[in-house]
């Protein structure tokens, strides 16, 4: 069941006109992927965050991001069970075992670039996958997985298992950038469902009955992920996550159009409102499809409730108010009993410092609004009174505050796809820029914005990419710069969908596409003034410096794009897709500084292995 897959359109097209004087060199060459060192980077910490605080130039005091596991080079490591040859051939589309969990991106230059998008860090500098066979709803068949999780989580015998499970599509492993976004589900990094594993072969999902509440991983492996909270015992956190999941999963409503579902629980206040009103059986959560939750959205709510709401009466009173908290606690215990077939006991209670307290927040800051307050705030956002300062009512904390990870906008979806499958450091500026621009129709449809608004948001980012290209690969010899600039403009023209043949004698230049290519080179002259600082660096270090500068210099442009509201409340403004935890692991999406997510294994069906 693909969740939140987004179709990537073809690169922009215009009607060409004859031009006998090419505005670019006669034989433009697209840049080749820069050379990278061999061997895995032993440091698998998520990519370092950069800060735009450098008044002296683009490459001064930049912090070079660490390569994420998915972009590491070398030979992958595969541990645990081994697939049968016929399974690799038939179930996983003739995949070579050495490439399992990776994607070969076929670049416009004719070269290929490998992204290890479904693999993960195994420790000791190794990246790959650890395969553990499981069986549907069979405790004996799942003992190996349960034992591994208990060991990894350091659980006591009576403490529960709780892990997120992200289902992947290794059979979709080779294609062009267009195919990756169109038919290969790579806008989600090959992840199309998120559930939870609770031990003994049992899973929970949205829809509630999906997979028969068990694994169903045949031909559809699942990466098993552990969520941890700083200075909180894992057994206690697992119990609390399970307490939230038990109640939220019972009767969960799946949206009718999950690909365009508007995610509402994007801040901690609304998340707590959702939890309170779910316990209270408020009709809008069941009757209004815009409040229904697709698979990853559902588990995002579970995770954020589990991190922020200890399940005991005192905590409920502290978070929801003395009177309402006491009533809600009584209702919660009744819900728990209905979900589990047994009463909630003192042994089920949990006590720990929740995430909101770790962040230094006060109870009044995380206050759950009434539904009327929520509606009034949303109305003020869309009628302009919030921005104009006329609205004086309830306002939530910023999106993502005191949450496990920040929900993604459409701008993030495009940026994340680009960083994953056409990252500047690996494929160069023209291809990276073209991959972003190819999303124009998708972004316009999802957000309800016109051409002018899109280009206003996108153009500064595209110009930063090409400025970074100058930092990374422009010649230090000033006499060669005009030729380099002309050649790079031609390469960008080709990456935007033009043809090399357009530059041949008698060829046809597309003036609109060439005009755009030239415009996207607009920040290159300023970047070229920084070349003396880079002249002594190796090509690899120059490329690293340019990439770090790009990440920093795009922050303002990204924030502007994230801040662009959708045209009406029915559009999809935020989402928490199945790929989000994989992106957190790879440093593409920031997790809360107190929250850690790691992949410990990949569940595969016991019938598929030797």
HUTAGI-V641755 format. One record per helix or strand of 3 or more residues. SS is the DSSP state (a for helix, b for strand). FROM is the first residue (numbers start at 0). LEN is the number of residues. If there is no record, write none. Layout:
ss=SS from=FROM len=LEN
ss=SS from=FROM len=LEN
This chain:
ss=a from=68 len=3
ss=b from=76 len=4
ss=a from=84 len=6
ss=a from=96 len=3
ss=b from=102 len=4
ss=b from=111 len=4
ss=b from=119 len=4
ss=b from=125 len=9
ss=a from=142 len=11
ss=b from=162 len=6
ss=b from=173 len=3
ss=a from=176 len=6
ss=a from=185 len=3
ss=b from=190 len=7
ss=a from=209 len=4
ss=b from=221 len=8
ss=a from=233 len=16
ss=a from=257 len=3
ss=a from=267 len=12
ss=a from=282 len=5
ss=a from=288 len=3
ss=a from=294 len=14
ss=a from=312 len=8
ss=a from=321 len=19
ss=a from=345 len=3
ss=a from=354 len=4
ss=a from=370 len=13
ss=a from=384 len=4
ss=a from=409 len=12
ss=a from=423 len=4
ss=a from=428 len=9
ss=a from=439 len=8
ss=a from=450 len=23
ss=a from=477 len=18
ss=a from=499 len=4
ss=a from=510 len=10
ss=a from=523 len=5
ss=a from=530 len=4
ss=a from=538 len=15
ss=a from=554 len=9
ss=a from=579 len=6
ss=b from=594 len=11
ss=a from=605 len=3
